Amino acid sequence: MASSFQCFWFLFFSLSVYFIQATQTSNVYIVYLGLNQSHDPLLTSKHHHQLLSNVFECEEAAKQSILYHYKYSFSGFSAKLNQTQAATLAGSKN
């Protein structure tokens, strides 16, 4: 009896860890923000960091997630995000 109970809990925790990791998996997303209105690459990058800081716990994590800034002919960036962060960012009005 104790053996089957232990197996149940082991299986339960193993599956829990698996599903938590599966939902936290990051993918690369490209975020297109339209024409670059500022024409200042530094301001454009700062704007990207501000947008991402809304979906991360801190601004430093937002900066680390960015892989590339598109800041000359149009505004956008590529970043590593999980599904929740991507959906939150897609739903924002900025």
Residue pairs with C-beta under 8 A, 6 or more apart in sequence:
23 82
23 83
23 84
24 82
25 82
25 83
26 65
26 80
26 81
26 82
27 80
27 81
27 82
27 83
27 86
28 67
28 78
28 79
28 80
29 78
29 79
29 80
29 81
29 86
29 89
30 76
30 77
30 78
31 48
31 51
31 76
31 77
31 78
31 79
31 89
32 70
32 74
32 75
32 76
33 74
33 75
33 76
34 74
34 75
35 73
35 74
35 75
36 44
36 71
36 72
36 73
36 74
36 75
37 75
38 44
38 47
38 75
41 69
41 71
41 72
44 69
44 71
44 75
45 69
45 71
47 75
48 66
48 69
48 71
48 75
48 76
48 77
49 59
49 62
49 63
49 66
51 89
51 92
51 94
52 62
52 63
52 65
52 66
52 77
52 79
52 89
53 59
53 62
54 88
54 89
54 92
54 94
55 62
55 81
55 85
55 88
55 89
56 62
56 65
56 85
65 79
65 80
65 81
66 77
66 78
66 79
67 77
67 78
67 79
67 80
68 77
68 78
69 76
69 77
70 76
70 77
70 78
81 89
